[in-house]
Amino acid sequence: MRIKIFMLVTAVVLLCCSGVATAAPKTYCEELKGTDTGQACQIQMSDPAYNINISLPSYYPDQKSREAPYELNITSATYQSAIPPRGTQAVVLKVYQNAGGTHPTTTYKAFDWDQAYRKPITYDTLWQADTDPLPVVFPIVQGELSKQTGQQVSIAPNAGLDPVNYQNFAVTNDGVIFFFNPGELLPEAAGPTQVLVPRSAIDSMLA
């Protein structure tokens, strides 16, 4: 359901901010399942899990195309684990944004699902109670990032041992893939990164 939200927002951004002028107006409001009031396009969608309410002006007397590029691109990847005692499924969204600034940004957002218990998996429920996985996970992540960058990576312990930086993950048969947004473990200039922590290193701590 969250994917629907992102896809709709993507369409809205492309509608509002395209730098390409069109020869004739299109009925985008109808395509987006909206209602044209004459002054605005009202888009409303609801579900037990979400609510969307978007209002777009349908006419502006001095409407111009943007001089700077604007892009919002959202792609998804799915991951699964079939190893007992429970199967899992994850959807990881990769969000690319270029708002005309100096540098575009790319971030991750992961959603994990427990197939056996039929409920979301969070960082806290990923692990068994009374375990402390990060002293094991952090050195593996740091070593793998050093391999990926081709140089020795130094990550501050207060960042590498902070659970806040490990909230985006996907469980697979081979282990757990952690997705890191710019500025979480490495400087923002390094961009988004991801690391597979082998199941053999953490299996005894997984819930």
N, C-alpha and C positions, 0 to 999 in steps of 0.2 A: 504494500500500500504506500509505503514511503516513496517507492520508485515512481508511482503515479504523480506524487507531489513534485518530485524533481523534474520529471518529464514535462509537466505542465509549466513549471517555472521556466524551464529551458525554452519552451515555445513562446512564452510571454516575453522573455528577454530578447529573443531573436526578432519578435514582432516590433518591440518598442525601439530597439537600438540598432537595427540594421543600417549600415552605411550606404546601402544601395537604393537609389530612388527607383520607384516603380512607375510605369506609364499610366496605370489605372488602379484605383483602389480595389482591394480585395475584401471579401467578407470574412476576415479573420475571426471576428467575434463568433460567427456561426460555426466556423471550423473548430473553435475552442469551446463549443457548447455553451456560449454565453448569450446574454440578452442585451440587445442594443436599445438603449433608452433614448437615443437621439443625441445625447451629450456624452454618454459613457457606455462602455461595454462592461457589463456586470457578469463575472464568472463565479459561480458558486457550485462547489462539489462537497459532498459530505459522506461520511462512512462512520461506523462505530469507532474506528481507530483514528480518524483525522477529519479536519474541516478546512476547506479552502475558500477564501473570499477575496477576490481580486477585482479592482475597478480600474479600467483603462480609458483614458479620454478617446472618444471616437473622432474628434475633430479639434484642431487648434489652428487659429488664423495664420500663424507664422511658423508652421511646422517645417522643420528642416532635418535633413539627415545628419548624423553625427560625423564630425570631421576626424575623430579618433576612433580606432577600432574598438569594438566591444564584443567579447565572445564568452559564452558560458557553455561548456561542453561537459556532459556527464555520461560516463560509461560505467558498466557494471561487470563484475566477474563473480562467478559462483564457485564455491569450494564445498567439498563433502568429506565426511569421515564415516566409515562403516565399521570401525573397530569396536567390539563390545567393551563395556556394557551398554553403550548407547550410541546411536548414530547422530550425526550433526550435519547441519547445512548452514552455509554462510553466504551472504551477498555483500560484496565490497564495492562501494561506489567510489569512483575516481573523478574528482571535480576539478576541471580546469577553468580558470577565470582570467580574462584579460580585460580590465576595465580602462585601458588606455594609459595605465601608469608606466613606470620604468620597467617593472618586471611582472609578467603574469605569475599566477600562483596555482599550484596543484595540491589538493588535499585529499585525504581518504576518510571515508565513513563506513564502518563495518557493522553489519547486523548478523547475529548468530542465533541459531535456533536448535534446541534440543529435541530431536525427533522422538525420543523415548518418553520424556516427561512433558512434551508439548508446551514448552515455555522458552523464553529467550535465555541465552547464555551471556552473562556479564563477566567482567574480569574477576569479580569476587566469587562467582559460582563456577568459574572455570577450574578453580583449584580446590583441593580438599581442605577442610577446615584445619586450622592450626599448622598450616604449612607456610613457608616463606620462600617462594620460588625465585624471586629476583636476584638473590646472590648467585644462583646458578644461571639464570637467564641472561643477566647483564653481561658477564664476560663473553658469552657466546655471541651476543649481539654486537658487542664492541669488536670482537675479532673478525666477525663476518663483514662488518662495515669497513674495517681496514682492508680486507681483501677486495671489496667492491670499489673502493676509492683508490686502491693502489698505493696507499700510504698509511702510516701509523695514525690511527684515530684516537684522540684523547677526549673522553666524555666525562664530564663532572659527575662524581658519584651521586650527588643530590638529584641529578637528572636521570642517570641510569638506573637508580634504585627507587624512583618515584613511580608508583602504580598509575598515576595520571597519564603518563606517557605510553602506557601499554593498553589503552582502552580499545584500540582498533586491531582486531585479530581475526584469524580464520583457522579453524581446526581441520587438519587433514589427516590422512592415514600416516603420513611421514612425520607429522609433528604439528606445531603451531606457527603460523606465519603472523608476525607482528608488522603492522603498517605504521610508519612514523611520518607525521606531517613536518613540513619545514620548521625549524626552530625548536623542535622538541628534544632531540638528542644531538643533532648537528646544527651548525649555523644555517639560517634560512637560505643562504646562497647554495647550499648543497642540494636543495630540493627535497622531494619526498623520497623515502627509502622504505625497503621492506626486507625482513630477515626471517628465514625459516629456522626455528629452534627445533632440533631433532627430537622426536618422541622418546628416543632412548635416554635422553638427558633429563626429561621431565615427566616421564610416564607415571612414575610412582607418586607424583604430586597432583596429577590431573584428577578431577572429581569423576 
